[in-house]
Amino acid sequence: MNARQTVRPPPAPKEAGSDFARLSRKIQTAGLMARRPGYYTLRIATVTGLYATGWVAFVLIGDSWWTLLAAAFLAFVFGQVALLAHDVAHRQVFRRRKAGELSGRLAGNLGIGMGYGWWQAKHTRHHANPNHEDLDPDLDPDILVFTQEQARAAKGLPRLLGRSQAFLFFPLLTLEGFNLHVSGIRSLADKALKNRAWEGALLFAHIAAYLGALFLVLPPGKAIVFLLVHQCLFGIYLGSIFAPNHKGMPTLRGTDRPDFLRRQVLTSRDVRGGLFTDILLGGLNYQIEHHLFPSMPSPHLRRAQAIVRGHCQELGVSYLETSLIESYRQTLASLHRAGAPIREARTA
């Protein structure tokens, strides 16, 4: 009797494409790149309503120190407008580019006094090379230093602040709102900026309407205090949204150029939380997923997280998710380490 021969099936073919391409197919199959017009219609209407409510409350309260409550509320609303402009810039909201650019300028330039064209160009460069010391504009050591190499080369203000920058980080965020306005105005001198006339007209219209409202409704003293409280809280809120995303994560320099998936995942962190965190951070708490799929509508990021995390586990790629408080602790610890050479030089 002949021995029975065992027939083994051929090995399954390895799935074609890069690590990111395989992840992208999983995301596409799950339908997570589909647009969400209903969600964004509701979100735009809600943010517009909150914006109008804040200014109506400001007028109704009038000449009273209680108006500072309206300043605090409008700081939150300005942050939400900025988050909405961010989604528009990534083409999450509108399919047509012209509609997106118009909406972005109305929200950014006219709504909150942020140069939309300048910010979009800067943010695009950041997405291409997150946490790359030479290529990411968010790592420019103009005020703070983010690596010890930058600290050793620091001069002027970064050197002055660098040794204590971890303690100064949140106080310095009070200036971020003013920095957005100044940077937007300065960008108008750049001939490479598209639609400079529109950018400038809308920016100066915002400034005129904003200052006009403050000094028409309030006496000069209260108007200045309102401006300071509103803009400083807006800066803190905006900075607190973006600080957990990359600060304290590994940095790249020179020819360090991992593949796209690793470049985005290893330099970003997610922040745990529920619906409140999603609203407060505008979906940027799913920073890894957002960097991998910038045009994915923000309400899909939570569902994408499980797919991305599982894919990274299969590849053995480190995937970091922390609490919001822990993300700030890591950010401040990183800034403190980066400033070490400046502190050591002062004690030498």
C-alpha positions as CSV (number, residue, x, y, z in Angstrom):
1,M,0.0,0.0,0.0
2,N,1.4,3.3,-1.1
3,A,2.1,5.9,1.6
4,R,-0.3,8.8,1.5
5,Q,1.5,11.9,0.4
6,T,0.8,15.1,2.3
7,V,0.2,18.1,0.0
8,R,1.0,21.4,1.6
9,P,-0.6,24.6,0.4
10,P,1.8,27.1,-1.1
11,P,2.7,29.9,1.3
12,A,0.5,33.0,1.1
13,P,2.0,35.7,-1.1
14,K,3.3,38.7,0.8
15,E,1.0,41.6,0.4
16,A,2.4,44.0,-2.1
17,G,3.3,47.6,-1.5
18,S,5.0,49.6,1.3
19,D,4.1,49.4,4.9
20,F,2.1,52.6,4.5
21,A,0.4,51.4,1.3
22,R,-0.9,48.4,3.1
23,L,-2.2,50.5,5.9
24,S,-3.8,52.9,3.4
25,R,-5.7,50.0,1.8
26,K,-7.1,49.0,5.3
27,I,-8.2,52.6,5.9
28,Q,-9.8,52.9,2.4
29,T,-11.6,49.6,2.9
30,A,-13.1,50.8,6.2
31,G,-14.4,53.9,4.3
32,L,-12.6,56.3,6.6
33,M,-11.5,58.7,3.9
34,A,-15.1,59.5,2.9
35,R,-16.2,63.1,3.3
36,R,-18.6,64.1,6.1
37,P,-20.6,67.1,4.8
38,G,-23.3,66.7,7.5
39,Y,-20.8,66.8,10.3
40,Y,-19.0,69.8,9.0
41,T,-22.2,71.7,8.2
42,L,-23.2,71.2,11.8
43,R,-19.7,72.1,13.2
44,I,-19.5,75.2,11.1
45,A,-22.9,76.3,12.1
46,T,-22.1,75.6,15.8
47,V,-18.8,77.5,15.8
48,T,-20.4,80.4,13.9
49,G,-23.2,80.5,16.4
50,L,-20.7,80.5,19.3
51,Y,-18.7,83.3,17.7
52,A,-21.8,85.4,17.3
53,T,-23.0,84.7,20.8
54,G,-19.6,85.7,22.3
55,W,-19.7,89.1,20.5
56,V,-23.4,89.7,21.3
57,A,-22.6,89.0,25.0
58,F,-19.7,91.4,24.8
59,V,-22.0,94.2,23.6
60,L,-24.8,93.4,26.0
61,I,-22.5,93.3,29.0
62,G,-20.9,96.6,28.0
63,D,-18.9,98.7,30.3
64,S,-18.4,96.2,33.1
65,W,-15.5,94.0,34.3
66,W,-17.9,91.1,33.8
67,T,-17.0,91.6,30.1
68,L,-13.8,89.6,30.8
69,L,-16.0,86.5,31.0
70,A,-16.8,87.2,27.3
71,A,-13.1,87.6,26.7
72,A,-12.4,84.1,28.1
73,F,-15.3,82.6,26.2
74,L,-14.2,84.2,22.9
75,A,-10.6,82.9,23.5
76,F,-12.1,79.4,23.4
77,V,-14.2,80.2,20.3
78,F,-11.2,81.7,18.5
79,G,-9.4,78.4,19.2
80,Q,-12.3,76.5,17.7
81,V,-12.3,78.7,14.6
82,A,-8.5,78.0,14.2
83,L,-9.2,74.2,14.5
84,L,-11.9,74.5,11.8
85,A,-9.5,76.5,9.6
86,H,-7.0,73.7,10.1
87,D,-9.4,71.1,8.8
88,V,-10.3,73.3,5.9
89,A,-6.6,73.7,5.0
90,H,-6.2,69.9,4.9
91,R,-9.2,69.6,2.5
92,Q,-11.2,67.6,5.0
93,V,-14.2,69.9,4.5
94,F,-14.5,70.9,0.8
95,R,-13.8,68.9,-2.3
96,R,-13.0,72.0,-4.4
97,R,-9.8,73.9,-3.6
98,K,-11.3,77.3,-4.3
99,A,-14.1,76.8,-1.8
100,G,-11.6,75.6,0.8
101,E,-9.3,78.6,0.3
102,L,-12.2,81.1,0.5
103,S,-13.5,79.5,3.7
104,G,-10.1,79.3,5.2
105,R,-9.4,83.0,4.6
106,L,-12.8,84.0,6.0
107,A,-12.3,81.9,9.1
108,G,-8.6,82.6,9.6
109,N,-7.9,86.1,8.3
110,L,-11.3,87.7,8.9
111,G,-12.5,85.6,11.8
112,I,-9.5,85.5,14.1
113,G,-6.8,87.6,12.4
114,M,-4.5,84.7,11.4
115,G,-2.8,84.8,8.1
116,Y,-4.3,81.7,6.5
117,G,-1.9,81.6,3.5
118,W,1.2,82.0,5.6
119,W,0.1,79.4,8.1
120,Q,-1.0,76.9,5.5
121,A,2.5,77.0,3.8
122,K,4.2,76.7,7.1
123,H,2.0,73.8,8.3
124,T,2.4,72.0,5.0
125,R,6.2,72.0,5.5
126,H,5.7,70.7,9.1
127,H,3.6,67.8,7.9
128,A,6.2,66.8,5.3
129,N,9.0,66.6,7.9
130,P,7.6,66.5,11.5
131,N,10.2,67.1,14.2
132,H,13.1,67.3,11.7
133,E,15.5,69.8,13.1
134,D,16.5,71.2,9.7
135,L,13.2,71.0,7.8
136,D,10.3,71.4,10.3
137,P,9.5,75.1,10.8
138,D,7.9,74.3,14.1
139,L,11.4,73.4,15.4
140,D,13.0,76.7,14.4
141,P,14.9,78.0,17.5
142,D,13.7,81.6,17.3
143,I,12.6,81.7,20.9
144,L,13.0,78.2,22.4
145,V,15.5,75.5,21.7
146,F,14.2,72.0,21.1
147,T,17.4,70.0,21.0
148,Q,20.8,70.2,22.8
149,E,22.5,70.8,19.5
150,Q,20.3,73.9,19.1
151,A,21.1,74.9,22.6
152,R,24.9,74.8,22.0
153,A,24.5,77.1,19.0
154,A,21.9,79.4,20.6
155,K,22.5,83.1,20.8
156,G,20.4,86.1,21.8
157,L,16.8,85.4,23.1
158,P,16.9,81.6,22.8
159,R,20.1,81.5,24.8
160,L,18.7,83.9,27.4
161,L,15.5,81.8,27.8
162,G,16.9,78.4,27.1
163,R,18.1,77.5,30.6
164,S,14.6,78.1,32.1
165,Q,12.5,77.4,29.1
166,A,10.5,74.5,30.6
167,F,9.3,76.9,33.4
168,L,8.6,79.7,30.9
169,F,6.8,77.6,28.3
170,F,3.2,78.1,29.4
171,P,3.8,81.8,30.3
172,L,5.3,82.3,26.8
173,L,2.1,80.8,25.2
174,T,0.3,84.0,26.3
175,L,2.1,85.7,23.4
176,E,1.2,83.1,20.8
177,G,-2.0,84.9,19.7
178,F,-0.1,88.1,19.1
179,N,2.6,86.2,17.3
180,L,0.0,84.8,14.9
181,H,-1.3,88.3,14.1
182,V,2.2,89.7,13.6
183,S,3.4,86.8,11.5
184,G,0.4,87.1,9.2
185,I,1.0,90.8,8.7
186,R,4.7,90.3,8.1
187,S,4.0,87.5,5.5
188,L,2.3,90.1,3.3
189,A,5.7,91.4,2.3
190,D,6.5,88.0,0.8
191,K,5.9,88.2,-2.9
192,A,5.6,84.4,-3.0
193,L,2.4,84.5,-0.9
194,K,-0.6,83.8,-3.0
195,N,-3.5,86.3,-3.1
196,R,-1.7,88.8,-1.0
197,A,-4.3,91.5,-1.7
198,W,-7.1,89.3,-0.3
199,E,-4.9,88.1,2.6
200,G,-4.1,91.7,3.6
201,A,-7.6,93.1,3.1
202,L,-9.2,90.5,5.3
203,L,-6.5,90.7,8.0
204,F,-6.8,94.5,8.3
205,A,-10.6,94.2,8.2
206,H,-10.4,91.9,11.2
207,I,-8.0,94.3,13.1
208,A,-10.2,97.3,12.3
209,A,-13.4,95.6,13.4
210,Y,-11.9,94.0,16.5
211,L,-10.3,97.2,17.8
212,G,-13.3,99.3,16.7
213,A,-15.7,97.1,18.7
214,L,-13.5,97.1,21.8
215,F,-13.0,100.9,21.9
216,L,-16.6,101.7,21.0
217,V,-18.1,99.5,23.7
218,L,-15.5,99.9,26.4
219,P,-13.5,102.8,27.9
220,P,-9.8,102.6,26.9
221,G,-8.6,101.0,30.1
222,K,-11.1,98.2,30.0
223,A,-10.7,97.8,26.3
224,I,-6.9,97.2,26.7
225,V,-7.5,94.7,29.6
226,F,-10.1,92.9,27.5
227,L,-7.6,92.7,24.6
228,L,-4.9,91.3,26.8
229,V,-7.1,88.7,28.6
230,H,-8.7,87.6,25.3
231,Q,-5.5,87.3,23.3
232,C,-3.4,85.8,26.1
233,L,-6.0,83.1,26.8
234,F,-6.4,82.4,23.1
235,G,-2.6,81.9,22.8
236,I,-2.5,79.6,25.8
237,Y,-5.4,77.5,24.4
238,L,-3.9,77.3,20.9
239,G,-0.5,76.4,22.3
240,S,-1.9,73.8,24.6
241,I,-3.7,72.2,21.6
242,F,-0.5,71.8,19.6
243,A,2.1,71.2,22.3
244,P,1.2,67.6,23.0
245,N,1.5,66.6,19.4
246,H,5.3,66.4,18.8
247,K,7.1,68.1,21.6
248,G,9.2,65.6,23.5
249,M,9.1,63.1,20.7
250,P,12.2,61.9,18.8
251,T,13.7,64.5,16.5
252,L,15.4,63.9,13.2
253,R,18.3,65.9,11.6
254,G,20.4,65.9,8.5
255,T,19.9,62.8,6.3
256,D,17.6,61.1,8.9
257,R,14.7,60.2,6.7
258,P,12.7,57.1,7.7
259,D,10.0,55.9,5.4
260,F,6.7,57.9,5.4
261,L,4.9,55.7,8.0
262,R,7.7,55.7,10.5
263,R,8.5,59.3,10.0
264,Q,5.0,60.2,11.0
265,V,4.3,57.7,13.7
266,L,7.6,57.9,15.6
267,T,7.6,61.7,15.9
268,S,4.0,62.0,17.0
269,R,1.9,61.0,20.0
270,D,-1.8,60.5,20.6
271,V,-3.7,61.8,23.6
272,R,-6.2,59.6,25.4
273,G,-9.7,60.9,26.2
274,G,-13.3,60.9,25.3
275,L,-15.7,63.3,23.6
276,F,-14.6,66.2,25.7
277,T,-11.0,65.8,24.6
278,D,-12.0,65.4,21.0
279,I,-13.8,68.7,21.2
280,L,-11.2,70.5,23.2
281,L,-8.3,69.4,20.9
282,G,-10.4,69.4,17.7
283,G,-9.4,65.8,16.8
284,L,-5.7,66.6,17.0
285,N,-5.4,64.3,20.0
286,Y,-5.3,61.6,17.2
287,Q,-2.1,63.2,15.9
288,I,-0.6,60.0,14.6
289,E,-3.6,59.2,12.5
290,H,-3.9,62.8,11.3
291,H,-0.3,62.9,10.2
292,L,-0.7,59.6,8.3
293,F,-3.9,60.7,6.6
294,P,-4.1,64.6,6.8
295,S,-7.3,64.8,4.6
296,M,-9.2,62.3,6.7
297,P,-12.3,64.0,8.3
298,S,-11.6,64.5,12.0
299,P,-14.7,62.5,13.2
300,H,-13.1,59.4,11.5
301,L,-9.8,59.6,13.4
302,R,-11.0,57.7,16.4
303,R,-12.1,54.8,14.3
304,A,-8.8,54.9,12.4
305,Q,-6.8,54.7,15.6
306,A,-7.5,51.1,16.2
307,I,-6.5,50.2,12.6
308,V,-3.3,52.2,12.8
309,R,-2.3,51.0,16.2
310,G,-2.8,47.3,15.2
311,H,-0.9,47.8,12.0
312,C,2.0,49.4,13.9
313,Q,2.0,46.4,16.3
314,E,2.2,44.0,13.4
315,L,5.3,45.9,12.1
316,G,6.9,46.4,15.5
317,V,6.7,50.2,15.2
318,S,6.5,52.1,18.4
319,Y,3.1,53.8,18.9
320,L,2.7,56.3,21.8
321,E,-0.5,57.3,23.4
322,T,-0.6,59.1,26.7
323,S,-2.9,61.2,28.9
324,L,-3.1,64.9,28.3
325,I,-1.3,65.7,31.5
326,E,1.4,63.2,30.7
327,S,1.9,64.7,27.3
328,Y,2.5,68.1,28.9
329,R,4.9,66.5,31.4
330,Q,6.9,64.9,28.6
331,T,6.9,68.2,26.7
332,L,8.3,70.2,29.6
333,A,10.8,67.4,30.5
334,S,12.1,67.5,26.9
335,L,12.4,71.3,26.9
336,H,14.3,71.1,30.2
337,R,16.8,68.5,28.8
338,A,17.2,70.5,25.6
339,G,18.3,73.6,27.6
340,A,20.9,71.6,29.6
341,P,24.0,72.8,27.6
342,I,23.0,76.5,28.3
343,R,22.7,75.8,32.1
344,E,26.0,73.9,32.1
345,A,27.8,76.7,30.3
346,R,26.6,79.2,32.9
347,T,28.0,77.1,35.8
348,A,31.3,76.2,34.1
